[in-house]
Amino acid sequence: MSEKKGSKLIRFLGYAIPILLVVYVLSTGPVLLFYYGPLSTDETNSALDILYAPMFYAMKNDFIAEGLIRYANFSRRFCNFYFESYESRSE
């Protein structure tokens, strides 16, 4: 019985870890928009600096940086409603 539990755990981790890594990378576009957006504060930026330190380190590579910048611009198209609604509330 414990062998079944162990194999279920290994199978779960085999699916969960790659999925979480993909979600982590895909979340960088919206996070960069928030990081440089109107609602960013020093507290949130310091937390994002720690959480996304590997991605900021990877951005030292020009190829990766170009891809992340393109993805952030792609995310901006879908997140414009966020910035527009914030700007309309602040007026």
N, C-alpha and C positions, 0 to 999 in steps of 0.2 A: 504494500500500500504506500509506503514512503517513497518507493521508486516512482510511482505514478505522480505523487506530489512534486517530487524533484524534477521530473520531466516536464510537468506542467509549468513549473516556475521557469525552467530554462527556455521553454517555448515562448512563454509570456515575455521574458526579457529579450528574447531574440526578435520579437516584433516591437516591443515597446521602445527599446533603445534607438533603433534606426528611425522610428516615427518621431520620437522626441527630438532627435538631432535635426531632422528635416523641419520640424515646427520651429525650432530654435533659429535656424538659418532664415526661414521664411518670415519670421517676426522682425527681422532687422529693418526691413523697409518702413513699416509703420513706426517702429521705435526711433529710427533716425528722424522721421518727420516730427515726432513728439519731442525729441531731444533738441531740435532746432526750432520748434514751433513756439507759439505765443504762450502756451501754458507751462513751459519748462521752468523749473526752479533749481536752485543749487542743490537742494536735497534730492530731488528726483534725478538730476543729472549725475550726482555722485553715485547713487544706487545703480543707475544704468551703466556708468563707467565700470563698476565692479562686475556686474552681471554680463556685460557684453565685452569685457576686456579681450577675450580671444578673437572676437570679430574685429575690434579696433586694431589689434596686433596684425591680423591677417590683411587689413587694409593697407599695410605698408607695401604689399605686393601690388604693382600697378594693375595687373590683370584682374585680381580679385576686387580691388578698389573700383575699377571701372564697372565691373558687374554689379557691385552693391550700389553704386551711384545710379546706374540705370534702373535697378530694381526699386530704389527709393523714389526716383522720378515716376516710375510706373505706379507705385503705391500712392503717390501724390494725386494722380488722376482720380483715384477712387476715394481718397480721403479729403478732397476739396470741400465737401459738405461740412466736415469738421471745422476747418479753418474759417469758412464763410459763416457758419452759425456762431462761432466764437466772436468773430469780428462784428457781426450784427448785434450781438448782445452787449458788446463793450461800447457801442456808440451811444 
